[in-house]
Amino acid sequence: MKKIIFLFLLLSMTIAGACADQATNHQAHDNKNDTSVRQSNTDTSMTQTEALQQIKEQIHVNVPIKMPTALPIAKGSFLTATTRTDDDLVEIIFYESKENMPINDIRLKNSATVIGRLLVKQYKSAEGASTQIAFDNFSQNGGQKIDLGYNIKGYQDAGAGSLWTGWNEGRWSIASHTRIDNPEAGVKLAKQAVEYLESHMLPIPKQYGMAQLDVYQSGNLIVWQDEKLVYTLDSIKDPLKALEIATAFYP
């Protein structure tokens, strides 16, 4: 009987030791995985930073443009671009690629996905640049009032089958677009944009900025003035991603 008890205790101690070793190995494996995830995130961030720097180095004009700090791309994808410069104009088309492709690679148009386009044009004067901004003061334009949350009032205006919900934030005029047969979608998008901008800042325009956000992902447009320069973001399908890219220019 004593021998059986002794063997039982010995077996219990062996199993306990094995479990402890297994738990230690699991913990070490989990820690390794956590480190790998953190390293992967850091590598992705570094790759975007390097890509944006390389894109800027391809711009050979005397236009002191600003670049976004990051762009929304899928995990495991790479940021790249094509660039075009003129005397007073810079065009950058940002791409998301499954492989790390060089800037201005001729394969991009056929093997990568467009994230959006940035145009930066320099005018002879700030007054000339300001004429390019379609700024609206919606409270003065009138229209049906609507509560967009966060103490922001929107104003709705319909015409030619379209319904616009517009509001102002600082020196920005922003409007969501939908069709008159789908009014709820326009209000929903406007409220989503207002909520997003509560925690994200659009670039400070000098003097004004405007944004058109399209429910049907076909006409998103964000334009702002920086003295003699006019920045234009377009070719971005998702209206909230358009805002995300624009806010990446702040400050």
Secondary structure, DSSP 8 states (H G I E B T S, - for coil): -HHHHHHHHHHHHHHHHHHHHHHHHHHHHHHHHHHHHHHHHHHHHHHHHHHHHHHHHT--SS------S-----TT-EEEEEEEE-SSEEEEEEEEESS---TT-TTHHHHSEEEEEEEEEE-SSHHHHHTT-----HHHH--EEEE-STT-EEEEEEETTEEEEEEEETTEEEEEEEETT-HHHHHHHHHHHHHHHTTS-----BS-EEEEEETTSS--EEEEEETTEEEEEE--SSHHHHHHHHHTT--
